[in-house]
Amino acid sequence: MSNYPDNDAEVIELLRELIRIPSWVSGSSAARTRQNENKIVEFLEYWLENNTSLEIVRQPLPEGRFNLIARKGEPSMVWLAHTDTVSPSEGAPYDMFAAEIHDGSIWGLGSTDMKSGIAAMLQAIKLTPNANNFWLFLYADEEYDFLGMKWLVSELSSIRPNIIISSDGADLKLGYGCRGCIELRMRARGTTGHAAKGNGTSAITGSRESLAALQKWLLQFLHPKMGKVSLNEAFFLGGTLLPNNKSFSPEGLLVSVGQHGNKIADIAEFVIDIRPVDDELRLETVVDFLSQELRSRGLIPTVVQKTHDLGVWYTMPDRLESYVQIAQQVVKRQTTDLDHPGNCGYLDLQMLWNATGRPDAFMFGGGVGKTAHTPEEHIPISNLLITRDFFRKVLGRHQSC
């Protein structure tokens, strides 16, 4: 790193060290106790203890995992960064844990999502020792089931920050909102009969018609910035029930059906994902609508799983004008792009934002957004340094507050 000034070389090497520590989470509950975020959190704990004056606290989680809370003064400003990554991809051009530098970029798993954000935040804190009244949450399991954020909310919902800042952004854009996430699995029971006689009630036909009605009904929900609600039919299985309960998994999910063309399907099961744009649309609203539609077609509806019922996060852009101005200074362009909230997935920042009184909130980062979760994940070193400088200026506003 001899080609870079000391501070720049430090944050570059810090990111590379973070990439070299695998922090993806195993899908097996037994293996999760060994392959998780703990090693990187231990590294971050050591780094903060040796480079900052923050008080460091571990928050225990199930399976022996933990969040890390670093704090100084009151939580007027809260910083967020998740410590896990997705699992490694096949076909990467470089070793995803080697943190190699090619063409001015650092390559590897987490370089964009979101170890670059962690490195930038940490060095910004180190370089702004007089900043006060801010807390940093380094939390687990964002890429999987939001375990870390759920525990933060369960224990810290009483805090009332003025601003929440996440480094889970990309492309040097300020993000100021996200759509929610509703996911559920439903089952429809009809009655079988002879296909030629039409003396049954098809669970497949009724379910398809009900989902089409749902798609049309969702068109009424619009947001001036986040746009339309999206509906994804992620799974659909329909047919006739097999004898001796062979249609169901041990967990009670529909996994196998009869496929005879001369029998009317008496069962269908589907998984849907809906991204709402306002607080009016929640899981129970969707369940009520679909249940009514299915019953109107002679079917018996059952909710099999309620996976997610996560709301919307939205901060008015004009409330973030001072941060936009800082970004313009650091990025060195007259206008700083805002990351359109209708284009991103759900962010668990929303849980903390909602639980702590809905303060102003935004995200910012320098990774290449389109490469997140792909074998080509990387971040230009110039973007890493800009992200660090942005966070440093933001923290500078809290000098000795």
N, C-alpha and C positions, 0 to 999 in steps of 0.2 A: 504493500500500500504506500510505497515511497512517493508515488506520484500525487498523493492527496495530502492536504493539511491534516494535522493530527486529529482534530475533531471529526473531520470527514472520514478519515481512515478508521477511526474507532467505531462509528455507526455502521460502516460497511462491514467491518469484521464482526460486529455484534450480530448483525443480521445473518451473516454466514454461519456463525456459531449456532444460532437458533434453528436454521434450516438443517443443520447436521444432527440435531436431536429429534428423532421421530416422535411426533405427538398425535398421530392418527389413532383412532379408537377401534379396537377389535369389535366385530359383530357378535362374538361369542361372550356370554356373561362370564364364563370362567377365564377366558383369555383377556378380558377387559381389565382384570386386576393386574395384569402384567404389561399389556400394551395400551397405554393411555397417555394422558398429558403430564403425569407426575414428574417425570424427569426434567421436562422443560420448565415446569413451575418451580422445582427445586433450584434450577439454574437461575431463574429470574429472581427468586427470593435472595439467593447469594449475591447476585449483582446489585440489587437494590440496597441490601444491607451494607455493601462495600462502596457504593457510589452515591448514595443519597442519605438524607437525614430523616426519611419517612419512617413512620411506625409501620411495621409489617405484621400482618395477622393472617394465619391460615384459617379458612372456613372449611371444616370437614364435610365431605359428601359421601354418599353411599359408594360401596365397592372400593373403599380406601382411597378415593380420589379427593381432590380439594381445590377450592378457589384460593386466590391470593388477594388480599386487600391491603393496599399501601395508602397511608393517609397522613395528612399534615393539617392541623387545624380543623375547621368546620367543613362539611361537604358542600360548600357553595358551588363548586365546579366538580363534576364527576366525569372521569375518563373511563372509557370501556375498551377492552380488547379481549378477544377469546384466544385461548391457548391451544386449541385442537386444530387439526386439519382434516381434510378428507383423506381417504386411503390412497396409496401411490397408484399412479396410472401406468398402463403398459405403453410401450412405444415412445418413451421420453427420449429426446435427442441427447440428453446428458443425465448422469446419475442424479436422481431427484434428491439425494441427501448429501451430495458433494458440494453444493453451493458454488458451482463453478462460475467464473466470469467470462462472458463472451460478448463481443461487440458492445461493450459498455453497459451490459446488463448482468444482474445476478440471477442465475437460474436455479430452480429447485422447488420442492413442495412447500407451500406456505410463503413463497417469496412475495406473492401478491396478496394472498388470503390466509393469514393476515400478519405474518411475522415481520414484514416490513413496517407495518403500523406500530407493532410493539417496540421494535428497535428505535423507530423515530420518536415515539413517546418517551421511552426511557432516557434517551440521550438528551431530549429537550428538558426533562426534569433535572437531570444532572447539571446541565448548563444554566439552569435558572434556580440557583440554590435559595434565593430569597422569596420565591413564590410561596404563597400561603393559602390556606383554606381550600384545598382540593384533595380529592380522594381518587385513587386509581383502582379499578376492579379488573383483575386478570382472571377470567373465569373459564370453566371447562364446558365441553359438550355442546358448543353452538352448532356444529355441523350435524348433530345426530338427534338429540331429543331435548335440548335446552335445559339439561339438568342443572348446570352451573347457574344460569340466570334464574331459574325457578327458586333455587336456594337463596340467592342474593335477595330476591323479592320477598321471600318468606321471612327473612330476618332483618331487612333494611328498608322496608317500605315506609318507615316513619320519617326518613330523611326528606328534606325539601330543598334540593339543589336549585340554583338559578339557571344552570345550563348543564346539559349532558352532551359529551363529545365522544364519538366512537371513531376509532381509526380503521374501521372496516369499510372504508370507501375505496375508490379507485379512480384512476385517470385524472387526478388533481381536480376533481369536481366536489362541490359541496352537495351532499345529499340531505334532504330535509323531510323525508317521509317515506313510508312504504305501505303497500296494501296489506291487509290482514291475511289470515290463512285459516280456512275451514276445511277439515278433512273428515269424512265419515264413510262408513261401510254400512249399506242397507241391504235387506233381503225382501223379496216379494214372493208370496206364495199364491199360486193359482190352483186350478184344477185340471188334471189331465183328462184326455179323451181321445177319440179317434180323429185323426187329422181330416179324413174325408167327410166325417159327419159334423165336425165343428161343434161338438158337444162339451167343450171344456173352455177354460179361461187361461189364455197364454200369459205366463209370467214374463216371458221375453218381450212380447209385443206391448204389454201394458207398461213394463219398465222403460222400454225405449220411448214410448209416447210420453210418459211422465217426465223423463229426462229432457225431451224436446220442449215440453211445456215449461220446465224449470229454466232452460236456456232462454226462452222468450221472456219469462217473468223477470229474470235478472237484468234485462235491458233497462228497466226503470231506474236502476241504481247508477247514478253518474256523479262524478266529482270533477270540478273544473280543472284540477291539476293532475289527478291520478287516473282520470278517464273512466273506462268501463270495467265492470266486474268480469273476471274470466272464469270459465268453467272447464275443467279437464276431467274427462271420463278415463280414470287411470286403470280400471279393471272391470271386466264384465264376464260373467259366466252364467249360462242358463241352459236348462234342459229338463229332464225328468229325474225325480229322486230315485236313487238306487236302494235296493232292499238292505236290511240289517244295518242301517245307519252308515253305509259305506260312502255316502256323499260328503261326509264331514271329517275335518281334521280333528285331532285330539283337543285343539283349542276352540272347536265349534265353528270353523270357517268352512264355507262351501268350496270343495276342491275337486269334486268329480260328479258328473251327471250322465244320465242316459242320453244318447244322441240318435235315437231311432226317428227317422223321418215321418213315420206314421203315428207318432204320439205327440200330443200337445204338451208343451213344456209347462210343468207345474211349479217350477222354482227358478228364480234368478237372483243373483247377488252382484252388487257393484260397489266400487270405490270411486268417490268423486273428490276433487280438490277445487275449492272455490276461493278466489282472491277478492274479498270485499274492499270497497273503497270508502265506506263510512260506517258509523257505529250502528246504523239501523239494521244491518244484515249480520246476523249471528247464527250459530249452528242450530239453535232450537227453531229459529225462523225457517231455516231451510228444511229441517226435519218435519215441521208442521205442514209446509207447502207440499213436500213430496208425499207425505203420508196421505194427505187429502187427495192428491192426484192418483195415487195408486188405488186407494179405496174406491174412487169414482169409476175405476176400470175393473172392479170386482176382485181386487187383489188384497191380500193381508200383508201390511208392511211391518217390518221389524228392524229396529236399529241394532246392528251387530257390534259396531265399534264407533265410539266417538273419539277420534284421534287428536284433532286440533280444533280449538275455538279461540283463535287469536285475533285481536282487534287491529285497528288501523293506527299508525303513527303519522302525525302531520304537524309541522311547524310552519307558520306563515313566513314566506321568504323575506318579507320586509323586516321581520324581527331579527334576522341574521345579518343585516346590512354591515354591521361593524366587522363581522368575521369575513364577509365577502371582500371588504376593503383590504383586510390583512392578506387574504389569498391573492388579490390582485397585485399587491406589493411584492409578495414572495414569488409568485409564478411569473411576474413581470409581463403581464398583459393587461390591457385596459379593461377587459371584461373577463370574469371568471365564470365558466360554465356551471350551472346548477344541474345536478343529476336528477333527471326526471323521475319522480317517485313511482310512476306507473310502470317503469321499466325494470325495477329490481324485485328480487324476491323478498320474502318476509325477513325482517331483522328483529332479533330478540331484544334489541334496544327498546322496542315498543313496550315490552313487559315492565321494565323499570320506569320508563317514561310515564306509563299509565298509573303505576303504583305509587309514584312519588309526586303526584299532583300535576302531571303534564307540563313540565317546564319546557323552555326552549331547548331544542336538541338538533344536532346535525352530525354528519359523518364526513370524514375527509381521508383520502389516502392516495398514494402514488403508483400503486401497482397497475398492471395492464389488465383491466377488468375482463376482457374477452378471453384471457388465458387462465383465469381462476378455474380450478377443478379440472384442468387439462394437462396433458403431458408437456405442453409448451409454457408452463407457468414461469413468469420472470418479471423483474422490475428493472427499468433503467436506473442506473446509479444516480443520475441527475434528478430523477423523480423522488428517490429516497431522501436525498439531501434537501430538496424543496419541502417535502413533507415534514422532515425534522425542523426546518427553519420556520415553517408555518406554526407548528405546535409550540415552538420556543417563543414566538411572538405572542401567541395566545396566552401562554403561561405568564409572560412578562406583564400582562395586564393585572396579574394577581400578585405582583411583588409587594410583600409586606402588607397585604390587605388586612 
